[in-house]
């Protein structure tokens, strides 16, 4: 027997018991007459005691153990004299009578502790060691528990978990596909799915009215902290539903997860705002509602006053920062540096301090009178002690920069707690967006999203006016996922393909199987796909999904642990009828 207990469960109730423990050596301490070993497994740490006076040979053996040795120890549970309140087993220790080394270990390349001395790339290379650390074990435990709660909720709502293929047909919309050459079909390729979109629609046509799966998806795109080339979606579809049915169903799931995983109850606090409202008030379609600080446009108030930056701008807007009129010039200069960095893109920053004595101090004092500043104050509903931060320029660029400035101020003022959750739905997106480079429309979501019923009159005459019957779920400024009510009418789907620049022949080549299925009775249907990795990271209080995936890729899309991607042999290339044409750069 390798163990009667794990390293996290022994307590005072076990005093006097003979136990068997197995695990890894976390650290050892040699105090002359006594040697202490901290034994670790994924459940916790138990202190082992070796007594030189009673068992000198065993104590000498214990002194030779190095970090990460795997050992088995048999002994008696004793009450610990110097208790350790930081661990669950801190009231006891095990007086070891037998010791067996199950596996020795070289000195690890970094310390396997909560705070490691290993850099990101080193820990990625030795990921199996990094996964021994408590923070990552907690993360993967959270991921497991959330997956179980999601399955439990959806099962109770009548959903069936159905798997869809990984080797599918490449389509031209969306991000780049990962492609897989077929040995049995020379010169032809599979694609790995960016999502199971068409398959879940086919399942609706097949009569499975509530489908879900936690599914791997693949996108060959540039990476950042919240992206991986392979990621997991909570993919769901429902038949005979309207938008309200889908929103209610998945509001329920988020409420369930917050309650079970974080003991957070949000009640009716689940607002719905339009895409236009989100951009107007927050500068982004994924607003963080943990704090207010709404954007206000003041173009009509400030133009024509002789300040050319404002007079030439298409848009002038700002935010009110409460109780920050005391900001120093140095602090304001730092904010200017923030908004003018390339990734934010503003040309400069104008401020107005509304001092406690009712006076005004601004970076544009010589262009505006006190009466003008009073109008600014009223427009922002500001009071004495508040600070107004103003940006000007192109509308889209200014709204983006204001959104970034708003988030920065929220962070600086401690208004974005990881223990607070503010979900919302963003609705009424444009169905299409104009692609100037290719001189055609592209789908804001995907080609199967239906238009709002009241907008269908424009589907042929003016498709740019169409609003999508779509919805995005946003929590704390993070887009968790989105979905839509799908097109289920073949005529409408064909017109959508035409609006996207597909000829009838191209649409048939790419999506003929779906169009064929529509001929045999397609129910009204809709669904949603939520980013499972992002959702877990959000619940874990992190912006990066990498630490919530067991074996992630780095920012170059590489697995440095197994050295992948890698080249394959000439024999394999010949079998696949693939020739490489790689030119040195």
C-alpha positions in Angstrom: 0.0 0.0 0.0 1.4 3.3 -1.1 -0.8 5.5 1.2 -3.7 5.3 3.6 -4.2 9.0 3.6 -3.2 12.0 1.4 -0.9 14.8 2.6 -3.7 17.2 3.3 -6.2 15.3 5.5 -4.6 14.2 8.8 -5.7 16.1 11.9 -5.9 15.7 15.7 -8.5 13.0 15.3 -5.8 10.8 13.8 -3.4 11.1 16.7 -2.0 7.6 17.5 -2.9 6.2 14.1 -0.4 4.4 12.0 -0.5 5.8 8.5 1.2 5.4 5.2 1.9 8.6 3.1 3.5 9.0 -0.3 4.5 12.2 -2.1 7.2 14.6 -3.1 9.8 16.1 -0.7 9.0 19.8 -0.5 11.9 20.7 1.8 14.0 19.2 4.6 15.4 20.6 7.8 18.3 19.0 9.7 18.3 20.1 13.3 21.0 17.6 14.6 19.0 15.2 16.7 15.9 15.6 14.5 15.3 15.8 10.8 12.0 17.2 9.5 10.7 16.6 6.0 7.7 18.5 4.4 6.0 15.9 2.3 3.7 17.3 -0.5 1.0 16.0 -2.8 -1.8 17.9 -4.5 -3.9 17.8 -1.4 -1.4 19.5 0.9 1.7 19.1 3.1 2.4 16.9 6.1 5.5 17.2 8.3 7.5 14.0 8.8 9.8 13.6 11.8 12.9 11.4 11.9 14.6 10.9 15.3 18.3 10.4 15.4 18.2 9.0 18.9 15.6 6.2 18.3 16.3 5.4 14.7 19.7 6.8 13.7 20.0 4.9 10.4 16.5 6.0 9.2 17.4 9.6 10.2 20.6 9.4 8.2 18.6 8.1 5.2 16.2 11.0 5.5 19.1 13.5 5.5 20.1 12.3 2.0 16.7 13.1 0.5 16.7 16.0 -2.0 13.9 18.2 -3.2 11.3 16.5 -5.3 12.3 13.0 -4.3 9.3 10.7 -4.3 9.1 8.8 -1.1 6.8 6.5 0.9 6.7 6.9 4.7 5.1 4.7 7.4 4.7 6.2 10.8 2.5 7.3 13.8 0.5 10.5 13.9 1.6 12.7 16.8 0.4 16.1 18.1 2.8 18.8 16.9 4.3 21.0 19.6 5.1 24.0 17.3 1.8 24.1 15.3 1.7 25.6 11.8 -1.6 27.5 11.3 -0.8 28.1 7.6 -1.4 24.5 6.6 -4.4 22.3 7.2 -2.3 19.5 8.8 -0.4 22.0 11.1 -1.7 20.4 14.3 0.1 17.1 13.7 3.2 15.4 12.4 4.1 11.9 11.5 6.9 10.1 13.4 8.4 7.9 10.7 9.3 4.3 11.3 9.8 3.1 7.7 11.1 5.1 4.7 11.2 4.0 1.0 12.6 6.1 -1.9 10.2 5.5 -4.8 12.1 7.8 -7.2 15.0 10.1 -6.9 15.1 13.6 -8.4 17.7 16.0 -9.9 17.7 19.5 -8.4 14.7 21.2 -10.2 15.6 24.2 -12.5 13.3 26.4 -10.3 11.8 26.3 -6.9 8.5 24.5 -6.7 6.7 26.8 -4.3 3.8 29.3 -4.5 6.3 32.1 -5.4 8.7 30.5 -7.9 12.1 31.9 -9.0 11.5 30.6 -12.5 10.8 32.9 -15.5 7.8 32.3 -17.8 9.8 30.6 -20.6 11.7 28.3 -18.1 8.5 27.3 -16.4 6.8 26.6 -19.8 9.7 24.4 -20.8 9.3 22.4 -17.6 5.6 22.7 -17.4 5.2 19.3 -15.6 7.2 20.8 -12.8 5.3 24.1 -12.8 2.1 22.1 -12.5 3.2 20.8 -9.1 3.0 24.3 -7.7 -0.1 25.2 -5.6 -1.3 28.2 -7.7 -1.5 26.1 -10.9 -3.1 23.1 -9.0 -5.7 25.5 -7.6 -6.3 26.8 -11.1 -6.9 23.4 -12.7 -9.0 22.4 -9.8 -11.2 25.5 -10.4 -11.3 24.6 -14.1 -12.5 21.0 -13.3 -15.1 22.2 -10.8 -16.5 24.8 -13.2 -16.7 22.2 -16.0 -18.7 19.9 -13.7 -21.1 22.7 -12.7 -21.6 23.7 -16.3 -22.5 20.2 -17.3 -24.7 19.8 -14.2 -26.7 23.0 -15.0 -27.1 22.2 -18.7 -28.1 18.6 -18.1 -30.7 19.8 -15.6 -32.0 22.1 -18.4 -32.4 19.2 -20.8 -29.3 19.7 -22.9 -27.5 16.7 -24.6 -23.7 16.7 -24.8 -22.9 15.7 -28.4 -19.5 15.6 -29.9 -18.8 17.1 -33.4 -15.9 16.3 -35.8 -12.4 17.8 -35.5 -11.5 17.1 -39.1 -13.8 19.3 -41.2 -14.0 21.5 -44.3 -12.1 24.8 -44.5 -14.2 27.9 -44.9 -13.0 31.4 -45.8 -14.7 33.4 -43.1 -13.2 34.2 -39.7 -9.6 33.7 -38.6 -7.1 31.5 -40.5 -7.8 27.7 -40.3 -5.2 25.1 -39.2 -5.2 22.7 -42.1 -4.4 18.9 -42.1 -3.4 17.2 -45.3 -5.2 14.0 -46.1 -3.0 11.0 -47.0 -5.9 9.0 -48.5 -7.2 11.9 -50.6 -4.2 13.3 -52.3 -3.9 17.0 -52.6 -6.9 17.6 -50.3 -7.0 19.0 -46.8 -9.1 18.9 -43.7 -9.4 22.0 -41.4 -9.5 22.0 -37.6 -12.7 23.7 -36.5 -12.7 27.4 -35.4 -16.1 26.4 -33.9 -18.7 23.7 -34.5 -21.0 26.3 -35.9 -22.5 24.5 -38.9 -22.6 21.1 -37.1 -24.6 22.5 -34.2 -27.1 24.0 -36.7 -27.3 20.6 -38.4 -28.0 19.0 -35.1 -31.0 21.4 -34.7 -32.2 20.3 -38.2 -31.7 16.7 -36.9 -34.2 17.4 -34.1 -31.8 17.6 -31.1 -33.3 20.8 -29.7 -30.8 21.4 -26.9 -27.2 20.6 -27.6 -23.9 21.5 -25.8 -20.3 20.4 -25.6 -17.1 21.7 -24.0 -15.2 21.6 -27.2 -11.7 22.3 -28.4 -11.5 25.0 -31.1 -8.6 26.1 -33.2 -7.6 29.4 -34.8 -4.3 30.3 -36.5 -4.1 33.9 -35.3 -1.7 36.2 -33.5 -1.6 35.5 -29.8 -1.8 37.6 -26.7 -2.6 37.0 -23.0 -6.2 35.9 -23.5 -5.6 33.9 -26.7 -4.3 30.4 -27.5 -4.2 28.6 -30.9 -6.3 25.9 -29.3 -8.9 26.8 -26.7 -12.1 25.5 -25.2 -15.7 26.7 -25.8 -18.9 26.1 -24.0 -20.8 25.6 -27.2 -24.6 25.5 -27.1 -27.6 25.6 -29.5 -31.4 25.5 -29.0 -34.4 25.1 -31.3 -37.7 26.8 -31.2 -36.3 29.8 -29.3 -36.2 33.6 -29.6 -33.4 35.8 -28.3 -35.1 36.2 -24.9 -35.1 32.4 -24.4 -31.4 32.2 -25.0 -30.5 35.1 -22.8 -32.6 33.8 -19.9 -31.1 30.3 -20.2 -27.5 31.5 -20.0 -28.1 34.3 -17.5 -29.2 31.3 -15.4 -26.0 29.5 -16.0 -23.8 32.5 -15.0 -25.9 33.0 -11.9 -25.5 29.3 -11.1 -21.7 29.5 -11.6 -21.2 32.6 -9.5 -23.3 31.2 -6.7 -21.6 27.7 -6.7 -18.0 28.8 -7.5 -17.7 32.2 -5.8 -20.6 32.4 -3.4 -21.8 35.5 -5.3 -25.4 36.2 -5.8 -26.2 38.9 -8.4 -30.0 39.0 -8.2 -31.5 41.0 -11.0 -28.3 42.8 -11.7 -27.8 41.6 -15.3 -28.4 44.7 -17.5 -28.8 44.7 -21.3 -27.5 47.5 -23.4 -27.3 48.2 -27.1 -24.0 48.2 -29.1 -24.5 51.9 -29.8 -25.1 52.7 -26.1 -22.0 50.7 -25.1 -19.8 52.6 -27.6 -21.4 56.0 -26.6 -21.1 55.6 -22.8 -18.0 53.3 -22.5 -16.1 53.6 -25.8 -16.1 49.8 -26.2 -18.6 46.9 -26.9 -17.3 45.1 -23.8 -17.7 47.7 -21.0 -16.6 47.1 -17.4 -19.6 48.0 -15.2 -17.8 47.6 -11.8 -17.6 51.4 -11.8 -19.5 54.2 -13.6 -17.2 57.0 -15.1 -19.3 57.1 -18.3 -18.0 58.9 -21.3 -19.8 62.2 -22.3 -19.5 63.9 -25.6 -19.0 67.7 -25.3 -18.3 68.7 -28.9 -21.2 71.2 -29.1 -20.0 72.9 -25.9 -16.3 73.4 -26.9 -16.1 74.0 -30.6 -15.7 77.6 -31.9 -13.8 78.9 -29.0 -10.5 79.3 -30.8 -8.8 76.2 -29.5 -7.8 74.6 -32.8 -7.4 71.1 -31.4 -11.1 71.1 -30.5 -12.2 73.1 -33.5 -10.6 70.6 -36.0 -11.7 67.4 -34.1 -14.6 65.3 -35.3 -15.3 64.3 -31.7 -14.5 65.7 -28.2 -15.5 63.7 -25.2 -14.3 62.9 -21.7 -14.8 61.2 -18.3 -15.4 62.5 -14.8 -13.1 61.2 -12.1 -14.7 61.8 -8.8 -12.7 63.4 -6.0 -9.4 63.6 -8.0 -9.1 67.4 -8.5 -6.1 67.2 -6.2 -4.1 65.3 -8.9 -0.7 66.9 -9.2 0.9 68.1 -12.4 3.2 65.0 -12.3 0.2 62.7 -12.0 -1.5 64.4 -14.9 1.6 64.2 -17.0 1.7 60.4 -16.4 -1.9 60.2 -17.7 -0.9 62.2 -20.7 1.9 59.7 -21.3 -0.6 56.9 -21.0 -3.1 58.2 -23.5 -0.4 59.1 -26.1 1.3 55.8 -26.2 0.8 54.1 -29.6 -1.5 51.3 -28.3 -3.9 54.0 -26.9 -3.4 56.5 -29.7 -4.6 59.9 -28.4 -2.8 63.1 -29.5 -3.0 64.7 -26.0 -5.0 65.2 -22.9 -7.0 68.2 -21.7 -8.0 68.4 -18.0 -10.3 70.5 -15.9 -10.0 70.5 -12.1 -13.1 71.6 -10.2 -11.5 72.7 -7.0 -13.0 72.4 -3.6 -13.4 76.2 -3.3 -15.4 76.2 -6.6 -12.6 77.6 -8.8 -11.5 76.0 -12.0 -8.0 75.0 -13.2 -7.5 73.7 -16.7 -4.7 73.0 -19.3 -6.8 75.2 -21.7 -7.5 78.2 -19.4 -6.6 80.8 -22.0 -9.1 79.5 -24.5 -12.2 79.1 -22.2 -13.9 81.3 -19.6 -15.3 80.3 -16.2 -18.8 80.2 -17.8 -17.5 77.6 -20.3 -16.1 75.5 -17.5 -19.3 75.7 -15.6 -21.1 74.2 -18.6 -18.6 71.4 -18.7 -19.2 70.8 -15.0 -23.0 70.7 -15.5 -22.7 68.4 -18.6 -20.7 65.8 -16.5 -22.9 66.3 -13.4 -19.6 67.1 -11.6 -19.2 68.6 -8.2 -16.4 70.3 -6.3 -13.3 68.1 -6.1 -13.9 66.2 -9.3 -11.5 66.0 -12.3 -12.5 66.0 -15.9 -10.3 64.3 -18.5 -11.0 65.3 -22.2 -9.7 63.8 -25.5 -10.3 65.0 -29.0 -9.8 63.6 -32.5 -11.5 61.1 -34.8 -14.6 59.6 -33.3 -13.6 56.0 -33.3 -10.0 56.7 -32.2 -11.1 59.0 -29.4 -13.7 56.6 -28.1 -11.2 53.8 -28.0 -8.7 56.0 -26.2 -11.3 57.2 -23.7 -12.2 53.5 -23.1 -8.6 52.7 -22.3 -8.3 55.9 -20.1 -11.4 54.9 -18.2 -10.1 51.4 -17.5 -6.7 52.9 -16.4 -8.4 55.3 -14.0 -10.6 52.5 -12.7 -7.5 50.4 -12.0 -5.5 53.3 -10.4 -8.4 54.1 -8.1 -9.0 50.5 -7.0 -12.4 50.2 -8.6 -11.9 46.9 -10.5 -11.9 44.3 -7.7 -11.5 40.7 -8.8 -14.0 39.8 -6.2 -16.8 41.8 -7.8 -18.7 40.5 -10.9 -20.8 42.7 -13.2 -22.2 40.8 -16.1 -24.3 42.3 -18.9 -25.6 41.5 -22.4 -24.6 43.8 -25.4 -27.3 43.6 -28.1 -28.2 45.1 -31.5 -24.8 44.9 -33.2 -24.6 45.8 -36.8 -25.1 42.7 -38.8 -22.4 43.6 -41.4 -19.4 45.8 -41.5 -17.8 47.3 -44.6 -14.4 45.9 -45.6 -12.8 48.7 -47.5 -9.7 46.6 -48.5 -11.8 44.0 -50.3 -14.7 46.4 -51.2 -17.4 44.3 -49.7 -19.3 43.6 -46.5 -18.1 41.1 -44.0 -20.1 39.5 -41.2 -19.8 41.1 -37.8 -20.4 37.7 -36.2 -20.7 35.0 -38.9 -22.7 34.4 -42.1 -25.4 32.5 -40.3 -26.6 35.3 -38.0 -30.1 36.5 -38.7 -31.1 40.1 -39.0 -33.6 41.7 -36.6 -37.0 41.0 -38.1 -37.9 44.7 -38.3 -34.8 45.4 -40.4 -35.4 42.6 -43.0 -36.8 45.1 -45.5 -33.2 46.4 -46.0 -31.7 43.0 -46.7 -31.4 43.6 -50.4 -31.7 47.4 -50.8 -29.4 48.6 -48.0 -27.8 45.8 -46.0 -25.6 48.2 -44.1 -28.7 49.2 -42.1 -29.3 45.6 -40.8 -29.0 45.0 -37.1 -28.0 41.5 -36.0 -30.2 39.4 -33.9 -27.1 38.7 -31.8 -25.8 39.1 -28.3 -22.5 39.2 -26.5 -22.0 38.2 -22.8 -19.5 40.6 -21.1 -18.3 40.3 -17.5 -16.0 42.9 -15.9 -14.9 44.2 -19.3 -14.1 40.8 -20.7 -16.0 39.4 -23.6 -16.9 35.9 -22.4 -18.7 34.9 -25.6 -21.5 35.6 -27.9 -24.2 34.1 -30.1 -27.2 34.8 -32.2 -30.5 33.6 -33.5 -29.6 31.9 -36.8 -31.0 32.1 -40.2 -33.2 29.1 -40.8 -34.7 30.2 -44.1 -32.8 29.2 -47.3 -33.9 32.3 -49.2 -32.6 34.6 -46.5 -29.4 32.6 -46.2 -28.7 32.8 -49.9 -29.2 36.6 -49.8 -26.9 36.9 -46.9 -24.2 35.1 -48.8 -24.7 37.5 -51.7 -24.4 40.5 -49.3 -21.0 39.0 -48.2 -19.8 38.9 -51.8 -20.2 35.1 -52.4 -21.4 34.1 -55.8 -24.0 31.4 -55.8 -21.3 28.9 -56.9 -19.0 29.9 -54.1 -21.8 29.6 -51.5 -22.7 26.2 -52.9 -19.0 25.0 -52.8 -18.5 26.2 -49.2 -21.9 25.7 -47.6 -23.9 23.5 -49.9 -24.4 20.8 -47.3 -26.1 23.3 -45.0 -28.2 24.7 -47.8 -29.2 21.2 -48.7 -30.2 20.5 -45.1 -32.5 23.6 -45.1 -34.6 22.0 -47.8 -35.8 19.3 -45.3 -37.3 21.5 -42.6 -35.1 23.7 -40.4 -36.6 24.8 -37.1 -36.0 28.4 -35.8 -32.8 28.1 -33.7 -30.1 30.0 -31.9 -27.3 29.6 -29.5 -24.1 30.8 -27.9 -20.5 30.0 -27.6 -18.7 31.0 -24.4 -14.9 31.0 -23.9 -14.4 28.5 -21.2 -10.8 29.4 -20.6 -11.6 33.1 -20.3 -14.5 32.3 -17.9 -12.3 30.2 -15.7 -9.5 32.8 -15.6 -12.1 35.5 -14.8 -13.4 33.5 -11.9 -9.8 32.9 -10.8 -9.0 36.6 -10.8 -6.6 36.6 -13.7 -6.4 38.3 -17.1 -4.4 35.5 -18.7 -5.9 32.2 -19.6 -2.5 30.5 -19.8 -2.3 29.4 -16.2 -5.7 27.8 -16.4 -4.7 25.5 -19.3 -2.6 22.4 -18.4 -0.3 22.6 -21.4 -0.5 26.0 -23.2 1.5 27.4 -26.0 3.7 30.5 -25.7 3.1 33.8 -27.5 4.7 32.4 -30.7 2.3 29.4 -30.7 5.0 27.0 -29.6 5.0 24.3 -27.0 8.6 24.7 -25.8 8.2 21.6 -23.5 7.7 19.1 -26.4 9.3 21.4 -29.0 6.2 21.7 -31.2 5.6 22.6 -34.0 8.5 20.7 -35.5 9.5 19.4 -38.9 8.4 16.0 -40.2 10.4 13.5 -42.2 10.6 13.4 -46.0 8.9 10.1 -46.0 5.8 11.6 -44.2 5.8 14.5 -46.7 5.8 12.0 -49.6 3.0 10.0 -48.2 1.0 13.2 -47.9 1.9 14.4 -51.4 3.2 17.7 -49.8 6.2 19.6 -51.1 7.8 22.4 -49.0 8.9 25.6 -50.5 10.6 27.4 -47.7 12.9 30.3 -48.5 15.4 31.7 -46.1 14.6 35.3 -45.1 
